[in-house]
Amino acid sequence: MLRLILKLGSQTNGLWNSIRSRFLIWQLDPYHPLLRTLSSRAPGTYHHSLVVGSLAEAAALRIGADARLVRVGALYHDIGKAKWPALFGENGLPSPHNHLAPLTSARYIIRHVADGVSMAQAHRLPAAVQDLIAQHHGTTSVRYFLDKAVAAGQLVSDTLFRYPGPRPQTPEAGILMLADCVEAAVRASQPADQGRIVALVTRLTEMRWAEGELADSGLTRTDLLEIQVAFRELLRSVYHTRPAYPPEVHLPALNHDRRLLPADGSPIAAPASDSSRHLT
């Protein structure tokens, strides 16, 4: 009897995993209403999400985490930005932050997480994906606007500039947090050499570890080092240094250079007319 129960339980788990896998695949459809909204209203954010998805998937595969889940989560992690795309620099729109107080700006930025969770719930995205959206910033601070407030001599509390959390609760959420901050930093700095990419990846991932943001994720130090390797390898191919091409050579026109004519000096015959090739 016990053997039968265990067998049935195994079959049920297998069926559930199959259904879950298929459902996640459906969320990868670029024509999903949420992704279409994001790509049309916030194209810069959408492109960022695609690259984050590639980074997160590569890292998950390297450490044995759920690569499909984290790729789906990456696609949707910033959908809340579609509500106010101008607030986020990657979309290249006139920034309203020039006219806002630092704390007001920070609150708008922080709000995109709650907006994203609400949108995910409205579209019935899987609970695991909703969790990734909610956790991908953990309790980190919106450092740019915090520093701006301090520079302006404002007496502010650090907690007012922090995301409410929770911190990443799974390896996939931890990977997504790291991929998100690394992609944004590398894109912003446009590193001129591979050494700069290595330095950025190492500094940012180690900083999140030191801050304790990954303490509840289940990621180990060994995992972190493997994630760094995965990020570096992928980013090297995305931001590789292009070779310097020689100056463009302009060939002389055929009618003005006899060296390009047949050996007997006769002009090159024009192709026979073909009325079927003419477009009307």
Summary of the structure (lengths in Angstrom):
residues: 280
radius of gyration: 26.2
end to end distance: 79.3
largest distance: 96.4
contacts: 803
relative contact order: 0.10
helix: 67%
strand: 1%
